[in-house]
Amino acid sequence: MNRLFYGDNLEVLRSGDIAPGSVDLVYLDPPFNSNRIYNVLFSAVGDAQAQVQAFDDTWKWSNETDQEYELLIGGALPAKVGEVLEALRGMLRESNLMAYLVNMTPRLVELRKALKSTGSIYVHCDPTASHYLKVVLDTIFGAEQFRNEIIWRRTGAHTPRTSYGPIHDVILFYTKTSNYYFNVIRKPYTRKHVEGRYTQQPDGRWKFTSGGNILTGAGAGGGESSQPWRGIDPSAKHRHWAIPGFVTAQMPPEFADLGVLDKLEAAYQAGLIEITPGRAWPEPVRYLKEGDGSPVGDIWAYQPGTEGDLAGTERCIDQDVAYLGPTAPERLGYPTQKPVGLLERILNASCPPGGVVLDPFCGCGTTLDAAVNLKRAWLGIDITYLSIDLIRNRLRTTHGPSIDSDYEVLGVPADLASAHVTGQVI
């Protein structure tokens, strides 16, 4: 069952409630070191507004931080990680940024344990801390497991007077091992690309017409792939027949069991290979189909005003990961809320169907909402009851009251007496 934990994520991760090697994807958007106190507005009955402080994301060095640091480098962390933390303190001293790293490091160690060998982690942060976090992540996961630094456009514009406008966040993508799950996400080609490379047919389909021959490969290796077909001998030009995957994908399953020459004939009869007089080679036929497009790169930047620039849609470039504007219907009033489309892109890429995603700083529940949309199992942790209550209401509002039976909430005091025992009464 999906689970929502109320409590300190480090304590939850160390408790054993989340089994080691059980999670496919970790996404975390921890509070940044941005020296701001955030507040959340909640709509009450009668549209009255009550302002409640959600969290203070200023990480301050304190006696408690100093004690935690000594425990970490004294053996609570792997030796190499402790050494890196010591080196960072030598540079950053007892700064707020160092306090941030002291808090984050043991959590990242535990999150790695929770991942399956095929799992991935995405750490969402801002440019003030991302390069320090990367050093820590390189040490915990191994520099060879770093996959991408993703740049995500988080807002429309800023106009500072002494620097360029800060409009992006950083998402660091690591995997636990080199054998990891990843599904390539594609975005639509531009209309100009399609119009320049494809020709629209009378039936409305777009046929690829600007590529060279890809029905043969270099070298005449012998065997059936070097034999003549329909009067054309590939070995005469030191080549062999090589049927591209997009042709195979358009044929029925039994196509895979045919020999090379029979495959060529079957594809020809199906209209997927053309022989044009005057051309040196037969040519495979490719049509633009739904889902075709360019693989998504590591810059995710919504471009308002680009309606009509993409083939097959009126949506703007990267609109699926568009930042939340001040009046976006998706907004809940949570200050660091991320768009559900951003999390859906990450889940589609790195959480397999039927997989499990964990968000240890789940805030207003965007990751959990995206997981429900995509039918992935989920685990969420947050230290503020305000967030737990917000998530419950969000899931009910978005998915209906029946969603309550799809998950359990752990760690919430059942009565006043137990709240006193756990220190959750203010």
N, C-alpha and C positions, 0 to 999 in steps of 0.2 A: 504494500500500500504506500502511496505517496505520503511523505511526512514533513510537517512543519515544526521546527524546534524553536522554542523560546529560550534563549540563553546565550552565553558567551560561546562563540563558535569553536574556540580553542578547547574549551571544556567538553563540548559535544563531540568534537573530533577525537579527543583522547579517551572518551568514555567507552568506546566500542560499540555505540549505537549505530554507527555507520561502519559496516564491515570493510576491512582492508581489501583493495582490489575489486570493489563492487560498483564503481562509478565510471561511466563512459566519458563524461564531459564535466569539467568544472568551469564555471564562469563566476568571476567575482569583480565587483565594483566597489572596492573598499572606500571609506571616506578619504578624501585627498588631504594633503597638507597645504590647504589654501587659506588658512587663517580667517575663516568665516564661520559665524554661527547661523545655522539654518533654522527656519521655522516653517511649520506646515499649517495651512488653513484648512479647517474642516467645516463642512456645511452641517449645521445642526437643524433640528426641527424649526420650522418657521423661517428658514434661510438666515438664521443668526450665525455670525462668524465667531469662532473661538480660536485664538492663536495659541498653538502649543509648540514649545521648543522640541524639535525632533532629535537633534544631536549637535554636538559641537565637534567639528572635524579638525580643530586645532590640536595637534598632538604635542603635549608639553612634556619636557624632561622633568621628572620628579624623583623623590626618594624611591617610590614604588618602581619607577622605570629602571632606576639604577640597580635595584635588587633583582629585577627580572633579567636585566642584562648580565649580571654576575652569574645567575643560575644558568643562563643559556651558554655562556662561554666556558662555564665550569663543568660542562659535560652533558647538559640537557639537549644539546644539538650535536649532529655529526661534527667531527673535529674540523674538517675543511670549512664547513659553514661558520663555525665559531671563529675561525681565523679571519674569514672575510668580514664578519661583523666587527671584529677588533680593528681591522684595517680601516673600515669605514668610520668607526668612532674616532680613530686617530685623525681623520680628515675633517669630520663633521662636528667633533666634540659633543657636548651635551645639548645639542640643538633640538628643536622640535622635529626636524626632518629625521634625525637619528632616533628619536623616540618612535616615530612612525615605522622605521625599519625594524626596531626592536620588537614592536608589536606584530609586524607582518611576517617576519622570518619564521618563527615557530609555526605559524598557521600555514604557511606555504609548505613547510616540511610535512605537516600532517595531511595536507590536501594531496600531496604526491602519493602518500601511502594509500589514500582512498581510491586512487585511480586504478583502473584495469591496465594491463600492459599495453593495450591498444588505445588507451585514453589520451585526452588532450586537456589542456588548461588555457583559458583566456583570461588575462589579468588586465582590467580596465583601469587606466590611471591618467594623470595629466603630465605635461612635459616637465613640471617642477620635480617630479619624483621618478619618472619612468626609467631614466638611465641608471639610477641607483637600484631600483627594483630589478632591472635587467641583470645587474651584477649578482644580486642575490639569487635570482632564478637560474642563471648560468651555473652557479655553484650547486644548487639543489638538484636541478634536473639534468645538468650537463650542457655545456655550450653547444654540443652537437645536436641537442634536441630542440634548439631554438628554430622556429619555422618562419615566423613573420613578425615584423612590427607593423601593425595596421594603423593607418591614420584615418580617423573618423571625424567628419565635420559635425561638430556638436551644436553650432549656432549659425545664425545668418551673418551677423557682422558685429565687430567692435571697432571703435574709433579712438584708440589711445593716441596721445600726442607725442609720445617719445619712443614708440616701437610699432611694429606691425601688429595688426589686430589678431589676438589669440582666439582662434575659432575651431581648434581641433583638440581631440583627445587622442591618447595612444592606447592601443590594445596589443599586449604582448601575447603571442601564441607559441606555446611549447607543447611537446608531446612527452609521454613518459618513456617511450622507447622509439626505435626507428620503424617498428612494425605497428603502425597506427591506422585507425579508420579515418578516411577523408573522402568526402563526396564533392567533386568539382561543381561549384555553382557558376552558372552562366547568366550573363545579362544580354538583352537583345542587341543585335547589330544596329548600327545607325541606318537610317533610311538611305543615306547617300552610299553607304557601303553596299547595301542590297541592290540598289539601282545600278551601281557600277560593276557588280560581280555576277548578278543574276539577270535573267530575262523572263518577264512575265509571260506565261503561256495562255492560250485561249481559254483554258479551264480555270484560270486564276492563279495557278501555282507558279512559284518562282523557281526557275531552273538555273543551276549554276553553269555559267558559260564562259568563264574567264580563266579557268585553270588549265594547266598542262596535263599531259598524260600521266595518270597514276595507276594504270592497269597492269604495268609491268615493273619489275625491279631489276637492278643492275646484276649482271652475271648470269651465265647460262649454266646452271648447276646440274643439268641432266635430269632425268626422270620426266614425269608427266608434265610438270610445270614448264618444261622447255620444248614440248611438242607443238607442232603447228595446230592451229584452230581456225577454221573458215578461211584457209588459204594464207594465213599469216603465221610466219615462223619467227618467234622471238629470239631463238638461239642464233639466227643469222646476224643479229645485231648485238650478240652477247648479252641478251636479257632473258628474263623468264616471266611467266604470268604471275601476277600478284593482285589478288582480288581485295580491294579495300574493305574495311569493316563497315562503312556506311552502306555498301551494296548488300553485304551479308545481313545487316540489320533490317533490310527491307524485304527479305525473303522469308519463307516459312521455315520452321525448325528443321524439317528434313533436309534442307539445303546443306546443312553442316555435314551430312553423311555422304555427299556426292564427291566424286573425284574432281580434279581441277578442271578438266575439259568439260565435264558434265555441268559443273557450276557455271562456267562461262556460257554454255548454251542455255541453261535455265535462266540466267540473268538476262541474256540477250532476248529470249522469248518473252520475258516479263517487262521488257522495255527499259531495263536498267543498264544496258550496254548498247552503244550506238556505233555503227560502222559507216563512216562518211567517206564517199569517194574523194580521193585526192589527199586524204590525211594518212599519215604514216601508221597510226595505231588506232585500234578501237578505243572508245572513251567511255568510262563509266558515267552514269547519269546520277546527279544529285539534285534533290529538290529541297528548298528551304522548308523546314518543318517546325512545328511548335516546340519551343524549348531550345532551338538552335541559338547560338550567340557566342560571345567572347567570354572566356573564363574570367571570373572576377579577380582583379588585382588587389594590391594591398593599400590602395587609397580608396576609401568609401566616402564619397563627397556628393551629397544631394545637390543638384544644379537646378534651382527654380528657374522657370522661364524657358525650359527646353522641351516643352510639350510639342509633340510632333516630330522630334528629332530621331526617335527610335522606331524601328520597323515593327509593325504589328501591335502597337500600343500608343495611347496618347499620354502615357505617364512620362514624367520627367526622368532624366538620368539619375540613377540611384535613389529613386523615390521610395523604394522599399525600405531604405535605411535613413529616411529623412529625419532630421532633428525635429524636436517638438517646438513649434512656435508658441507664443504666449497664449493664444486662444485655441490651440489644438484640442479637438474633442477628447483625445486620449488622455489629456492632462488630468491628474488627480490632486494637484497641489503639492506633490512631493518634490522638493527642490532639485534633487539629483536624478529624477526619473528619466529612464532611457526609453526610446520607442520600442514597441513590441516587435516591429519589423527588423530592428537590429539584432535582437536575440533570436528571431526566427532564422535569419541568415546564418548565424553562428551554429544554431542547433542543426539546421539542415546540412551544414558542412561537416560537423564533427560529432554529432550524436546519432548513431545508427537507428533505424526503425526498431522500436522496442527497447531502446537504450535508456539509460538513467543520467539525468543532469543534476548537479549539485550547485547551489548558489549559497555560499556561507555568509553573505551580506545581502540578504534578499530584499531589504528595503520595502518598496511598495509592491513587490511581487511580479515585476515584468518578466523575469525568467520563467517563473512558474506559470504565468498566463500563456507565454509562448509555448511551453512544454505541453500544456493542455491542448492548445490549438493544433499542435503537431503530433499528438498522441504519444508523447514520450513520458516516461516516469520521472518524478522529480523529488528532490530533497531540498528544503530551504531552512536557513537558520538566520535568526535576527535577535539582537540583544535588547531591542525596545519592544515593549508590548504594543506601543502605538503602531508599529509596523505590522505586528501579528494581526491586530484588529483590522488594519487597512487592507491587508492581503485577503483576509476572510471575506470582507465586504466586496472587494474587487472581484474575486472569483465567483461569488454569488451573483453579482450584477452582470458579469460577462457571460457566465456559463449556466446560470440558473441555480435555484436552491438545492437541487439534487447533487451538485458538486460536493456538498458537505460530506457525503458518504464515500467520496473517492480519496479522502486523505484524513490523517489524524494529526492532532496538535499535541505536542509533547512539551512538558516543562512549565506549563501554565498552572499556577496554584489553584487548587480546587475550591479553597475557602480562605477566609481571613486568617485563620490560625496557621495554615501552611504557608501563607504569604509572609507572615512574621518570621517563620522558621527559616525560609529561604532568603530573607532580607529583601523581599520585593514590595514591601510597604514603604512608602515615602512619607 
